[in-house]
């Protein structure tokens, strides 16, 4: 495959690798800075010449976990401790990365949305890579989107200046802009724009569910994989109303002491992150005291603005108006929402129940098949085995075990090969079954089959 690609906005060059080419830091929208802070993304300006796409772009501003972070020390060691894989932070972050097989021709496209609780994470984390997807004939795209206060702040000031009278959801609009960019340009890379699978984990899973519930994505998404974050009437992603989200935003702005929108837009990144952090602290105390039930959930998140979402994702699930496409859904052993009582009773927890319910609902609606999995593999630790924690499966389904600090053995590598074969088979055909994967039946009410990966 040629290294130079002509996109709608200009030519780019990538980095040739063994069997594939990777294009890093491809701009899909104008930098959302200055007056574009808290605006829906705009198309990038065309450029002359060839733009070298040879390094990962900036990541959305966020507070990364450290070795001393009580809630994130484990995630720091697992995913964020290698400085080689921690790019610079900036609001100028709307870039995507593309891994393309050599001799690509009408390849299926995998569109990955990272997790991070809508407050962080990024598209070039150490565990993400497209080499194994490319080796299986799939183009992988990873997208960066605005998070935290920059991606999801709703406020009456912002709604008043918007032509539709809405605010928030900027991170979701970023994802839709990136998806549109891929749909319009991926054929130039040898990809098939009519075979795009959107998939994500945690907040990336919730985002995927938003995208397949939104009228704005049209017919661009042909398949979806939902990992560790499905809302199936369980309240996992509450999707607040715009009015509720604006109430949260008003408290954050009050903490910031900005007197008007002009002052708020001019405020530096760290001051805004600090105001949001104080808000998070207040909500945590309210949740602990029982003063507010909603404070126990993620709060600065996608909202029902009547445009990107016309109803909550839970309502969309119940009335069956999500896109009628093949789906996969699953989670890991010790995932979010699993309680001590669940562990004592050997109950996998609320997310696996939600994943099964999601798949069963697809069958009830006579939608294309939906497949359920449960990653129940113990990871090698330091003199022990670690139960599969939230995000643990990412090393395996991206095939990046050799980057992990853990002493992975042949069993780990075999599981990784099976998952990669299943994921890419699904992306190609809507069916995850391959020679290396056990017979994986759709999950239905009469046959609630779950592929247990262990």
N, C-alpha and C positions, 0 to 999 in steps of 0.2 A: 504494500500500500504506500502511496506517496505521503510524504511528511507534511506537505503544504495543503491546506484545506481552505476553500473559499466559502465563507459563511455569508449570511445576509448582510452583515455589517463590515466585513473585510476579511482578508486572508490571515490565517494563523499557522504557526508551525509548532510541532510537538517534539517529544523526546523519544527517539527510536529505542526500543528495548528488545529483549530476546523473545520474538514471536508476537510482539504487539507494539503499538505506539501510544504514549500517554500524553494528553494535552492538559496541562495544569493551569489553573487560574484563568479560565476563559470568561470574559465579562458577558453577563447576560442582561444587565440593566445599568443605568447610570448610577454612579455612587450616590447613595441616599444621604447626602451631607448638606449642611447649610439649610437652605429653604426646603430641601427635599427630605429633611428629617421628618418622620411621621407623615410621609406622603406615600401613596401607592407607587410601586416601582415604575420607572419610565424606560423606554427602549434605549439601548446604548447609542451613543453617537458613532456613525461610521468612521473608519480610520483608513488612512492611506498606507501602502506598503504591507509588510508582513509583520504581524504581532507575534513575538516569541512567547509561547505558552509553556514555559519550562520550569516554573516553580509554583507552588501552591499559593493561593491568594491569602489576603488577610482573613482573620476569623472574627465573627461578631463579638463585640465587647461583652465581657462576662467576668465573673469571679470564679476562676478555676480552683478546684480543690488542691490542697497542699498536704504534705505529710502530717501537718498538725491540725488539719480540719477534722473536727469530731465526726461530722456526717460524711466526710468524703475521703478519709485517709486511705481506705482500701481502693477506691476508684483512682486516687492519685497514683498509687503504686502500680495499679493494673494498666492504666491507659494514658496518664499524663506526666509521668516522671522523666521521660526521655525528651530533652530539649530539641532534638532534631525534628520531632513531630509536633512541636508547639509553635505555630507561626505567630506573627505579630497580630495584635488586636487593632481593629479600626472599624469605624462605621462604614468605611469604604470596603465592603465585604461581599458584594453580590457577584460571586464568581462560582463557576462549576468546573469539575474535573471529568475527563473522558478517557477511558481505556478502550482502545480499539484493536481487534485482532488484525493480524496481517491478512491481506487479501479478503477484507471484509466485503460482503455483498448481501444486502437485505438481512442483516443480523438482527435478532431480537434485541431490545434495549431494556436495561434494568436501571431504573431511576430511584436512587437511594436517598432517603431523608433521615438525617441523624437525629438521635435523641438528645436528652438533656433537660427534661422538664420544662421546655419552652424558655428556659433561662440561660442555656449555654449549650455546650457541645459544638462540634464543628465537622466539616466534611473531609478533613484530611487526618483524622485521628490515626494513631499507630495501628489500630486493628483493621482499618479500612484499606482495601487495595483491590484492583481489578484484574491482576495478572491471571488468577485462576478462572475468572469469568471469561476473559479473552481466550484462554486456552480451550474453553468449551464453546467458543463461537458466539459469545454474548458480549455486547457493548455495555460497560458499566459507566453510569454517570452519577457522581456525588455532588450534591448541591448545598451551598451555604445560604442561609437565610437569616434575617434579623431576629434576634431573640431578646428576652427579658424586656426591659422598659422600652427599648428601641423597636422591638417587634410587635408588642402587644398592648401598649398604652392606649387606653380609650379615655377621652375627656371631653366635656362639652365645648371647650375652646376648639379642639380639633374637629369635632363634629360640625361646629358652626361654619368652619371655613371649607368643609367638604361639599362638593356638588350634590352628593346623595344624603348629606346630613348624618354621616356615620364616621366612626373612628375605631382604632384598634385593628387587629388582624393583618398588620403589615407583613409579618413573617409568612402568613399563609398566602398573601398576594405575591410575595417573593417566590414562593414555591410554584405558584401558578405561572408566573412570568418565566421561571426557569423551565417548567414543563412545556410551555408554549415555544420557548427558544429551541428546545430539543425537538419538538414536533416539526418545527419549520426548518431546522438545519441538519438533523442527524442523517438524512439521506446522503449528504455530501461526505459523510464519514463511512458510508457503507451500511448504515443502520436502516431499519424498517420503521418509519414513523407510525405505521399501523399495527405495530406489535410492541407497545411500551407497557412494561410492568412497573407499577409504583410500589415500592416497599420501604418499610422503616421499622424502627424498634423504639419502644417507650414513647416519648413525645413524637418520634418519627412515625410510629404506628398510629398514634392519635391523629397526626397530620394526614397520614394516608387515608384514614377513615373520613376526615373532613373533606379531602379532595374527591373521594368517591361518593360523597354526600352532596357535593356542591354542583349547581348548574353551570358554574363558570368553567369547569374543566371539559364540558362538552363530551365529545367522543374520543378524546385523546388517550384515555387510559383503557387498556384492554385486559389487564389482569392486576391483582393486588395481593400483597403478602403483608399480613398484620402480625407483628411480633411484640408480645409483652405490653399490650396497652389497649385492648379492645373494649369498647363501650357497647354492651348489649343489655341495656336496661339496668345495669348494676351501679350506675352513678360514678363510674371510674373517671370519665371525662364529662363533667357536668355541663360544659358549654353554656356559660352564663349569658343572660340577655345583655344587649348593649347598655341598657340602663344600669344593670348591676355592675358591669365592667367599668362604666364611667364613674360610679361611686368609689370604686377602688382607686381609679386614676385620680380622682379629686383629692383623696387622702394623700397619695404620693406627691402630688403637686404642692399640697399644703406643706408637707414635710420639706420639700425643696425650697420653699419660700419664694418661688417665682411669682411675680405679681401679674404677669400676663404671658401670652403665648410667645411674644417676641423674646422675653427674658428666658422662658423655658427652652426655646430653640437655641439660644446663645449659650446655654449652660454647658459646662464641660462634662465629658463622659463620666469621670470619676464621681462628680457631685451627683449626677443622676443615678448612678449605680448605688451610691451611698443612701440616697433617699429611698430607693426601692428596697435596699437591704433593711433599713429601719422599718419600713412597712411590713416586710416579711417577718421581722421580729415581733412586731405588734400582733400580727395575725397568729403567730405561733403561740403566744401567751393567751390569746383569746381561745384558741383551740384547746389548750391544756386546761384552761379554767372551765371549759364548757359553755363559755359565753356565746360562741358562734359556731354552729355546726359547719357552715360553709368554709370557715377559716382552716379547717383540717384538710381541705383540698388544694390543688394547684389553683391559683387565683388570677394571675396575669397570663391569660390563655386566650385561645380563639373564642370569639363571642358570636351570638346570633344577631348579625347586623342586617338581615333581610336581603343581603346581596351575595356575599360569599356563602353564607348559610341562611337558608330561609326558615329552618327549624333546628332544634338540637340534633346531634348525631344519634342520641338515644331515641328521639322521636322518629328519625329517619329509619333507624333499625326496626322499630316497632311497626311502622306503616309500610315498610318494604320498598321505600323509594330510593334506595341506594342504587348505584349502577349495577346492571345485571351482567356481571363478568365473573370468570373463574377466580376463586380466592383460596388462599392458605391462611391459617391462623394458628398461633401457638405461643408457648411460653416456656419458662425454665423451672427447675425444681423449687428453688427458694426465691420466688419472684415477689414483686411488690404486692402488698395486700395479704400475704400469707402470714397467719398469726401463729403464736405459740400453741394455741389450741389445735390449729390445723396440723401442725407438726406432730403433736402428741397423738392425734387421730390418724396420722398418715394421709391427711387430706391435702391434695396439691394446691388448694386455695382458690380464690375468687377468679383469678385471670383465666385459668384453664376452664373453669365452668363457663365463663363468658365466651371463650374461644369456641367451645363446643356449641353453646347456644347460637353463636353467630353462624356457624356452619349449618346447624340444623335449620335455622331460619332461611338460609339460602335454598335448602331443599324444599321447604314448605312453600316457598315462593316460585318453585320450579325454575330457579336460576341455574346457571352452569354449576358444575360440581365445586364443592368447597372441602378442603382437606385440613385436618387438624393434627398438630404434632405436640409432643411434650418432651423437652430436652431434659432428661433425667440422668445425666452423666456426671460423675464426680471428677473434678479437675485435680491434677496433682498439685499439692501445696508444698509447704515447708515441713517435711516430716509427717505429713498427714494428707488426707483427701479433703477437698473443699466441695461442698454441695454447690450445684450450679446456681450462682447468684445472678441477680438482675444484670443483664448484658454479657454474661459469661459465654453465651453461644456465638458471640460475634467473631471471636478468634477462629471458630470452626467454619462458620458459613461464609467467611471471606478467605479462608485458607492462609491465614497469617500466623500460624502457630509458632513459626521460627522466630517471630519478633517478640514473643511473650517471654517473660522471665521464668515461667513455669517449665519444669522438666517434662515436656510432652513426650509420650512414647508412641509406639506404632498403633496402639488402640486409638489414641487421640487422633492421629493422622487418618486412620481408616474412617472414623466418624466424620472428620472434616470432608473427606472425599465423598462420602455418601450424601452429606448435606449439600455440598456443591453440585453434585450430580442431580439431586432432586430439585434444588432451587432452579438450576438452569434448564432442566427438562421442563419444569412448569412454565418458565419464561418463554420457552420455545413453543410449547403445544397446549398449555393449560393442564397438563397431566404430569405429576412429579415422579411417576414410576419409571425406573430405569433398571438395568441389569444389576446395579450395585445396591439398589434400594429394595427392601422387602415390599411385598404387595401392599400398597398404601391405598386403602379404599376411601371414598368420600365419607364424610361424617354426616349421618342422617339420624332422624328420630328412631327409626327401626334398627339402624346399625350405626351407633355412635362411636365409630372407629377412631382411634387416636394412635398415630405412629409414635411409639415411645423410643426415644433415641438414648441409648445408654451403652 
